[in-house]
Amino acid sequence: MPTKEEVLEVLKNVNDPEIMMNIVDLGLVYDVIIEGNKVHVKMTLTTPMCPVGPMIEKEAKELIEEMEGVDEAVIEIVWDPPWNPGMMSDEAKIALGYDV
């Protein structure tokens, strides 16, 4: 069974193709809950109208389900709290030109 940190590390391989930054550093992943062989991820998107949202969700699910000890991944898209640039990691803020 993977740890929360291992799941987050795998999710760093999922990029928002419009911003070219991974979803963890963008601050889109709100929580990872591991119950037995099931991983539940609560995440958001930069906007409810994000055209690549389904692709990001599918890629996250597939990568987690490839992890040893995981039988099922559930990706839940939530809108509360709403995402804002302040949720990004310092690395992402610097890469995208925000003040740190």
SVG drawing of the C-alpha trace seen along z (x, -y; Angstrom):
<svg xmlns="http://www.w3.org/2000/svg" viewBox="-17 -39 28 44">
<polyline fill="none" stroke="black" stroke-width="0.4" points="0.0,0.0 1.5,-3.4 1.9,-6.3 0.3,-9.7 3.7,-11.1 4.2,-8.4 0.9,-9.2 1.7,-12.9 5.1,-12.1 3.3,-10.0 0.8,-12.9 3.7,-15.2 3.8,-13.4 0.4,-14.8 0.8,-18.2 -1.8,-20.8 -0.9,-21.0 -2.2,-24.6 0.2,-25.8 2.9,-23.1 3.2,-22.6 2.3,-19.5 -1.0,-19.4 0.7,-19.0 2.9,-22.2 -0.1,-24.0 -1.9,-23.4 -4.7,-21.5 -4.5,-18.4 -6.3,-19.0 -6.2,-15.7 -5.1,-12.0 -6.9,-9.4 -5.7,-5.8 -8.1,-3.1 -6.7,0.4 -6.1,0.8 -8.2,-2.2 -6.8,-5.7 -9.2,-8.7 -7.9,-12.0 -9.7,-15.3 -8.5,-17.8 -9.7,-20.8 -8.9,-22.5 -7.8,-26.0 -11.3,-26.8 -14.6,-24.9 -14.5,-25.4 -11.0,-23.8 -11.1,-22.0 -8.4,-19.5 -10.1,-18.6 -11.2,-15.1 -7.8,-14.4 -6.1,-15.4 -8.5,-13.4 -8.0,-10.3 -4.2,-10.5 -4.2,-10.9 -6.4,-7.9 -4.4,-5.7 -1.0,-6.6 -2.3,-5.9 -3.8,-2.6 -0.4,-1.5 1.1,-1.8 1.9,1.4 -0.8,2.2 -3.5,0.0 -6.6,1.7 -8.7,-1.4 -8.2,-5.2 -11.1,-7.6 -10.5,-11.1 -13.0,-13.6 -13.1,-17.0 -14.2,-19.6 -14.7,-23.4 -14.5,-24.3 -12.2,-26.0 -11.9,-27.6 -8.3,-27.4 -6.2,-30.6 -2.6,-31.2 -1.7,-31.5 -2.1,-27.8 0.9,-27.0 4.2,-25.9 7.0,-28.5 8.6,-26.7 5.5,-27.0 5.1,-30.7 8.7,-31.4 8.3,-29.4 5.1,-31.3 6.4,-34.7 4.5,-35.3 6.0,-37.0 7.0,-34.6"/>
</svg>
